[in-house]
């Protein structure tokens, strides 16, 4: 692997320093771990959105029915 240089704001560098799990953790390790968490959360969010869309039709069927409307006007 060939290392590269990237420019970061000082505030971001300070945030990275304070986010280390141990004092000698490299930025490479830290950013790799952050990316792993990011991708896990993104994948979970996509799954949650999928479930929500699947459930919408059934919930509409359950909630939008004539029997419930009769009870609302009782």
N, CA, C and O atoms as a GROMACS GRO file, in nm:
protein
  296
    1UNK      N    1   0.084  -0.117   0.000
    1UNK     CA    2   0.000   0.000   0.000
    1UNK      C    3   0.089   0.124   0.000
    1UNK      O    4   0.183   0.133   0.079
    2UNK      N    5   0.060   0.218  -0.088
    2UNK     CA    6   0.134   0.341  -0.095
    2UNK      C    7   0.060   0.449  -0.016
    2UNK      O    8  -0.055   0.480  -0.046
    3UNK      N    9   0.125   0.505   0.086
    3UNK     CA   10   0.058   0.611   0.164
    3UNK      C   11   0.037   0.736   0.078
    3UNK      O   12   0.111   0.762  -0.017
    4UNK      N   13  -0.064   0.813   0.114
    4UNK     CA   14  -0.093   0.938   0.044
    4UNK      C   15  -0.116   1.046   0.148
    4UNK      O   16  -0.137   1.017   0.266
    5UNK      N   17  -0.112   1.168   0.105
    5UNK     CA   18  -0.134   1.282   0.193
    5UNK      C   19  -0.267   1.346   0.158
    5UNK      O   20  -0.297   1.369   0.041
    6UNK      N   21  -0.346   1.375   0.261
    6UNK     CA   22  -0.472   1.447   0.241
    6UNK      C   23  -0.472   1.569   0.332
    6UNK      O   24  -0.410   1.567   0.439
    7UNK      N   25  -0.540   1.674   0.291
    7UNK     CA   26  -0.548   1.794   0.372
    7UNK      C   27  -0.677   1.793   0.451
    7UNK      O   28  -0.785   1.773   0.396
    8UNK      N   29  -0.664   1.816   0.582
    8UNK     CA   30  -0.779   1.818   0.672
    8UNK      C   31  -0.777   1.947   0.753
    8UNK      O   32  -0.670   1.999   0.785
    9UNK      N   33  -0.895   1.997   0.787
    9UNK     CA   34  -0.903   2.112   0.876
    9UNK      C   35  -0.849   2.073   1.013
    9UNK      O   36  -0.857   1.957   1.053
   10UNK      N   37  -0.793   2.169   1.083
   10UNK     CA   38  -0.740   2.143   1.218
   10UNK      C   39  -0.847   2.088   1.310
   10UNK      O   40  -0.820   2.001   1.392
   11UNK      N   41  -0.969   2.139   1.296
   11UNK     CA   42  -1.077   2.093   1.383
   11UNK      C   43  -1.107   1.945   1.360
   11UNK      O   44  -1.138   1.872   1.455
   12UNK      N   45  -1.096   1.899   1.235
   12UNK     CA   46  -1.118   1.758   1.205
   12UNK      C   47  -1.005   1.672   1.261
   12UNK      O   48  -1.028   1.563   1.312
   13UNK      N   49  -0.882   1.722   1.250
   13UNK     CA   50  -0.768   1.649   1.306
   13UNK      C   51  -0.785   1.636   1.457
   13UNK      O   52  -0.760   1.529   1.514
   14UNK      N   53  -0.829   1.743   1.523
   14UNK     CA   54  -0.851   1.738   1.668
   14UNK      C   55  -0.963   1.640   1.702
   14UNK      O   56  -0.954   1.568   1.802
   15UNK      N   57  -1.068   1.638   1.620
   15UNK     CA   58  -1.178   1.543   1.643
   15UNK      C   59  -1.129   1.400   1.626
   15UNK      O   60  -1.167   1.312   1.703
   16UNK      N   61  -1.044   1.376   1.526
   16UNK     CA   62  -0.987   1.242   1.508
   16UNK      C   63  -0.901   1.203   1.628
   16UNK      O   64  -0.909   1.090   1.676
   17UNK      N   65  -0.818   1.296   1.674
   17UNK     CA   66  -0.733   1.268   1.790
   17UNK      C   67  -0.817   1.229   1.912
   17UNK      O   68  -0.784   1.135   1.983
   18UNK      N   69  -0.924   1.301   1.934
   18UNK     CA   70  -1.008   1.273   2.052
   18UNK      C   71  -1.092   1.147   2.035
   18UNK      O   72  -1.148   1.096   2.133
   19UNK      N   73  -1.103   1.096   1.912
   19UNK     CA   74  -1.184   0.976   1.886
   19UNK      C   75  -1.104   0.847   1.892
   19UNK      O   76  -1.161   0.739   1.879
   20UNK      N   77  -0.975   0.857   1.911
   20UNK     CA   78  -0.891   0.737   1.915
   20UNK      C   79  -0.934   0.644   2.027
   20UNK      O   80  -0.974   0.688   2.135
   21UNK      N   81  -0.924   0.514   2.001
   21UNK     CA   82  -0.956   0.413   2.102
   21UNK      C   83  -0.839   0.393   2.197
   21UNK      O   84  -0.858   0.354   2.312
   22UNK      N   85  -0.718   0.418   2.150
   22UNK     CA   86  -0.598   0.411   2.233
   22UNK      C   87  -0.498   0.512   2.176
   22UNK      O   88  -0.504   0.546   2.058
   23UNK      N   89  -0.406   0.561   2.260
   23UNK     CA   90  -0.320   0.674   2.220
   23UNK      C   91  -0.238   0.654   2.093
   23UNK      O   92  -0.218   0.750   2.018
   24UNK      N   93  -0.190   0.535   2.066
   24UNK     CA   94  -0.104   0.515   1.949
   24UNK      C   95  -0.181   0.463   1.826
   24UNK      O   96  -0.120   0.418   1.729
   25UNK      N   97  -0.312   0.469   1.832
   25UNK     CA   98  -0.392   0.425   1.717
   25UNK      C   99  -0.366   0.520   1.599
   25UNK      O  100  -0.368   0.642   1.614
   26UNK      N  101  -0.340   0.462   1.484
   26UNK     CA  102  -0.312   0.545   1.366
   26UNK      C  103  -0.443   0.600   1.309
   26UNK      O  104  -0.551   0.546   1.332
   27UNK      N  105  -0.430   0.711   1.234
   27UNK     CA  106  -0.548   0.766   1.167
   27UNK      C  107  -0.602   0.667   1.066
   27UNK      O  108  -0.723   0.660   1.044
   28UNK      N  109  -0.514   0.590   1.004
   28UNK     CA  110  -0.557   0.489   0.907
   28UNK      C  111  -0.650   0.387   0.974
   28UNK      O  112  -0.756   0.355   0.920
   29UNK      N  113  -0.610   0.337   1.091
   29UNK     CA  114  -0.694   0.242   1.164
   29UNK      C  115  -0.825   0.306   1.207
   29UNK      O  116  -0.932   0.247   1.193
   30UNK      N  117  -0.816   0.427   1.258
   30UNK     CA  118  -0.934   0.497   1.306
   30UNK      C  119  -1.034   0.521   1.194
   30UNK      O  120  -1.153   0.495   1.210
   31UNK      N  121  -0.987   0.569   1.082
   31UNK     CA  122  -1.076   0.597   0.968
   31UNK      C  123  -1.132   0.466   0.911
   31UNK      O  124  -1.249   0.462   0.871
   32UNK      N  125  -1.053   0.360   0.908
   32UNK     CA  126  -1.103   0.229   0.862
   32UNK      C  127  -1.217   0.183   0.952
   32UNK      O  128  -1.320   0.136   0.903
   33UNK      N  129  -1.201   0.197   1.084
   33UNK     CA  130  -1.307   0.158   1.177
   33UNK      C  131  -1.431   0.245   1.159
   33UNK      O  132  -1.544   0.195   1.163
   34UNK      N  133  -1.410   0.374   1.138
   34UNK     CA  134  -1.523   0.464   1.116
   34UNK      C  135  -1.599   0.427   0.989
   34UNK      O  136  -1.722   0.432   0.986
   35UNK      N  137  -1.527   0.390   0.885
   35UNK     CA  138  -1.590   0.351   0.759
   35UNK      C  139  -1.671   0.222   0.776
   35UNK      O  140  -1.778   0.207   0.719
   36UNK      N  141  -1.617   0.130   0.855
   36UNK     CA  142  -1.690   0.006   0.883
   36UNK      C  143  -1.823   0.036   0.953
   36UNK      O  144  -1.927  -0.018   0.916
   37UNK      N  145  -1.819   0.123   1.053
   37UNK     CA  146  -1.941   0.161   1.124
   37UNK      C  147  -2.037   0.232   1.030
   37UNK      O  148  -2.157   0.204   1.030
   38UNK      N  149  -1.986   0.323   0.948
   38UNK     CA  150  -2.069   0.397   0.853
   38UNK      C  151  -2.142   0.302   0.759
   38UNK      O  152  -2.262   0.315   0.738
   39UNK      N  153  -2.070   0.206   0.702
   39UNK     CA  154  -2.132   0.112   0.608
   39UNK      C  155  -2.233   0.022   0.677
   39UNK      O  156  -2.336  -0.012   0.618
   40UNK      N  157  -2.206  -0.017   0.801
   40UNK     CA  158  -2.301  -0.100   0.877
   40UNK      C  159  -2.430  -0.024   0.902
   40UNK      O  160  -2.539  -0.079   0.885
   41UNK      N  161  -2.418   0.101   0.943
   41UNK     CA  162  -2.537   0.183   0.969
   41UNK      C  163  -2.615   0.207   0.840
   41UNK      O  164  -2.738   0.201   0.839
   42UNK      N  165  -2.543   0.235   0.733
   42UNK     CA  166  -2.607   0.260   0.603
   42UNK      C  167  -2.684   0.136   0.558
   42UNK      O  168  -2.797   0.147   0.510
   43UNK      N  169  -2.623   0.018   0.572
   43UNK     CA  170  -2.689  -0.106   0.532
   43UNK      C  171  -2.813  -0.130   0.617
   43UNK      O  172  -2.917  -0.171   0.565
   44UNK      N  173  -2.803  -0.104   0.747
   44UNK     CA  174  -2.917  -0.124   0.837
   44UNK      C  175  -3.029  -0.027   0.802
   44UNK      O  176  -3.146  -0.064   0.803
   45UNK      N  177  -2.994   0.098   0.770
   45UNK     CA  178  -3.094   0.198   0.734
   45UNK      C  179  -3.167   0.157   0.606
   45UNK      O  180  -3.288   0.176   0.596
   46UNK      N  181  -3.095   0.102   0.509
   46UNK     CA  182  -3.159   0.056   0.386
   46UNK      C  183  -3.257  -0.058   0.417
   46UNK      O  184  -3.365  -0.064   0.358
   47UNK      N  185  -3.220  -0.147   0.508
   47UNK     CA  186  -3.308  -0.257   0.547
   47UNK      C  187  -3.433  -0.202   0.616
   47UNK      O  188  -3.543  -0.249   0.588
   48UNK      N  189  -3.416  -0.104   0.705
   48UNK     CA  190  -3.530  -0.044   0.775
   48UNK      C  191  -3.624   0.025   0.676
   48UNK      O  192  -3.746   0.014   0.689
   49UNK      N  193  -3.569   0.094   0.577
   49UNK     CA  194  -3.652   0.159   0.475
   49UNK      C  195  -3.728   0.056   0.394
   49UNK      O  196  -3.845   0.077   0.361
   50UNK      N  197  -3.663  -0.056   0.362
   50UNK     CA  198  -3.728  -0.163   0.288
   50UNK      C  199  -3.847  -0.218   0.368
   50UNK      O  200  -3.956  -0.235   0.314
   51UNK      N  201  -3.825  -0.246   0.497
   51UNK     CA  202  -3.933  -0.298   0.581
   51UNK      C  203  -4.049  -0.198   0.590
   51UNK      O  204  -4.166  -0.237   0.585
   52UNK      N  205  -4.016  -0.072   0.603
   52UNK     CA  206  -4.120   0.031   0.612
   52UNK      C  207  -4.206   0.031   0.486
   52UNK      O  208  -4.328   0.038   0.495
   53UNK      N  209  -4.144   0.023   0.370
   53UNK     CA  210  -4.220   0.024   0.244
   53UNK      C  211  -4.307  -0.101   0.231
   53UNK      O  212  -4.420  -0.092   0.184
   54UNK      N  213  -4.255  -0.214   0.273
   54UNK     CA  214  -4.332  -0.339   0.267
   54UNK      C  215  -4.452  -0.331   0.360
   54UNK      O  216  -4.560  -0.378   0.326
   55UNK      N  217  -4.433  -0.272   0.476
   55UNK     CA  218  -4.540  -0.266   0.576
   55UNK      C  219  -4.646  -0.161   0.545
   55UNK      O  220  -4.758  -0.171   0.593
   56UNK      N  221  -4.612  -0.061   0.465
   56UNK     CA  222  -4.707   0.048   0.437
   56UNK      C  223  -4.838  -0.003   0.379
   56UNK      O  224  -4.945   0.041   0.423
   57UNK      N  225  -4.833  -0.092   0.285
   57UNK     CA  226  -4.957  -0.142   0.222
   57UNK      C  227  -5.044  -0.214   0.323
   57UNK      O  228  -5.166  -0.192   0.326
   58UNK      N  229  -4.985  -0.298   0.404
   58UNK     CA  230  -5.063  -0.373   0.504
   58UNK      C  231  -5.122  -0.279   0.608
   58UNK      O  232  -5.237  -0.296   0.649
   59UNK      N  233  -5.046  -0.180   0.652
   59UNK     CA  234  -5.095  -0.086   0.752
   59UNK      C  235  -5.210  -0.004   0.695
   59UNK      O  236  -5.308   0.025   0.765
   60UNK      N  237  -5.200   0.035   0.569
   60UNK     CA  238  -5.309   0.110   0.506
   60UNK      C  239  -5.434   0.023   0.501
   60UNK      O  240  -5.545   0.071   0.527
   61UNK      N  241  -5.416  -0.104   0.470
   61UNK     CA  242  -5.530  -0.197   0.465
   61UNK      C  243  -5.594  -0.209   0.603
   61UNK      O  244  -5.717  -0.212   0.614
   62UNK      N  245  -5.513  -0.217   0.706
   62UNK     CA  246  -5.566  -0.233   0.842
   62UNK      C  247  -5.632  -0.106   0.894
   62UNK      O  248  -5.734  -0.113   0.963
   63UNK      N  249  -5.575   0.007   0.864
   63UNK     CA  250  -5.624   0.132   0.921
   63UNK      C  251  -5.734   0.197   0.838
   63UNK      O  252  -5.823   0.261   0.895
   64UNK      N  253  -5.732   0.181   0.709
   64UNK     CA  254  -5.832   0.245   0.622
   64UNK      C  255  -5.942   0.144   0.588
   64UNK      O  256  -5.944   0.088   0.478
   65UNK      N  257  -6.032   0.121   0.684
   65UNK     CA  258  -6.141   0.028   0.656
   65UNK      C  259  -6.272   0.085   0.711
   65UNK      O  260  -6.272   0.169   0.801
   66UNK      N  261  -6.380   0.038   0.656
   66UNK     CA  262  -6.512   0.091   0.689
   66UNK      C  263  -6.552   0.061   0.834
   66UNK      O  264  -6.620   0.142   0.897
   67UNK      N  265  -6.510  -0.054   0.888
   67UNK     CA  266  -6.547  -0.089   1.024
   67UNK      C  267  -6.497   0.014   1.124
   67UNK      O  268  -6.568   0.050   1.218
   68UNK      N  269  -6.373   0.062   1.104
   68UNK     CA  270  -6.318   0.161   1.195
   68UNK      C  271  -6.390   0.295   1.181
   68UNK      O  272  -6.409   0.365   1.280
   69UNK      N  273  -6.430   0.330   1.058
   69UNK     CA  274  -6.499   0.455   1.037
   69UNK      C  275  -6.635   0.456   1.108
   69UNK      O  276  -6.678   0.561   1.156
   70UNK      N  277  -6.703   0.341   1.115
   70UNK     CA  278  -6.830   0.330   1.185
   70UNK      C  279  -6.810   0.360   1.333
   70UNK      O  280  -6.890   0.431   1.393
   71UNK      N  281  -6.705   0.307   1.392
   71UNK     CA  282  -6.679   0.330   1.535
   71UNK      C  283  -6.640   0.476   1.563
   71UNK      O  284  -6.670   0.527   1.671
   72UNK      N  285  -6.574   0.542   1.468
   72UNK     CA  286  -6.538   0.682   1.487
   72UNK      C  287  -6.661   0.770   1.500
   72UNK      O  288  -6.659   0.870   1.571
   73UNK      N  289  -6.769   0.734   1.432
   73UNK     CA  290  -6.890   0.814   1.433
   73UNK      C  291  -6.992   0.767   1.536
   73UNK      O  292  -7.103   0.820   1.541
   74UNK      N  293  -6.958   0.669   1.618
   74UNK     CA  294  -7.052   0.615   1.717
   74UNK      C  295  -7.070   0.710   1.835
   74UNK      O  296  -7.147   0.680   1.927
   0.00000   0.00000   0.00000
